Amino acid sequence: MTPKGYTAVHPVQLRRADDIAGLIKARREALGLSQQELAARLTVSRKWVNEIEQGNSSAKLGLVMRALNELGIDLYGQAASATETGVKSSPADDIDIDAIADMSLPTERGRR
């Protein structure tokens, strides 16, 4: 259940509850913590740790974030591109606001 390609320093794509569950379990084991030890650190039951490691998607997000923090797992987000999601881009997506702003700036010769 560990996300494919996961290592302590290699980021992985998290798409499902099972991916986060595998990441939590792998990191807990890599740190040499038992489920009971992690539960004590989080002030939750060992049963909760077991359930989250099994991919229980009804776990409260706040507790999951606490678990990730306790295990030293940084979570980053990145929006997928329109081509990756199959969503058509709108004409507004193609606007380069920096280029528009640069058009109204004076050139080097025009500056004082």
N, C-alpha and C positions, 0 to 999 in steps of 0.2 A: 504494500500500500504506500510505500515511500515514493514520492514523485520521481519520475524517471530523470536521471541525470543529477539528482541531488547530491551535493557534497557540502561540507561545512562552508566552503567559500564560493561555490558555484550557484548562481541564482537559478531558480526554476520557475516555470509558469504555474500559477495556482488558478485553476478554473473551477474546481469542485470542492465540496467539504472534505472529500476523501484526500485531496491533495494536501490540504492544511493539516488534516489528521495525521497523515504519514510524516509530514515535516515535523510536527510536534513530537511524535513518537521517536523518530530517528534522532532528533536533537536531544531529547530526554535521555535516551540510551547512550548517546555519544558522551554526554556529561556524567554518565554513571549514576543517574538518579533513578530511584524506584518510583512507581506511580504514587506510592504513599508519601515519599519525600517531596515530590512535586506538589501533591495535594496540600501538604502542610505549608509549603511556601506560599501557596495561593489562597490558603484558608478555605479550601473546598474539600469535598469528600474524594476518597480514592475512586469511588464509583464514577464521579464526574470526569476525572482524568481518563478512566477507562472508556467512558462513553465518547469523549471528544476524540480519543485516539481511534475509535471505531468509526468516526465520521458522522456522529450524531449531529444532524444539521439544525436541531432545535436548541443548541447551546446558545446562551446569551453572548452576543458579540463582545460586550465589555469584558467578560471573563476570558474569552478566547484571546483578546488583545493583551490582557494581563499575563496569560500563559506564554504568549509569544515574547513579551517583554522579559519575563522571568527567565526564559530560556535563551535570551540574547539574540532573538530572531528579529531582524529589521524587516518591516513590511513596506514596500514601495508600490505605488500604483502608476500605471501608464495606460492611457486610452489607446485602444487598437485603432489603426487607420481605417478609413472607410472601405478600402479594398479588402482588408482582413475580415471585416464584419459583414460585408456584402451590402452595406448601406450606401446608397448613391449620395455623392456629395452635392451640395447646392452650389450655385455660382458664388455665393458669399464665402465659401470655403477656399476659393482660389484667389481671394483678394490678399495682396501683400501690403499690409498697412504701413510697413516700414518704407516701402518704395513710394507710396503716396506721400508720406511725411517728408521724405527726401526731396521730392519734387518742389516743395514750397520753400526749401532752405536755399539761402543765397550761395552762390559759388564762392570759391576762395577769393577771386578777384573782387567780388561784390561786397565782401566783408570788410569791416573797418578795423 
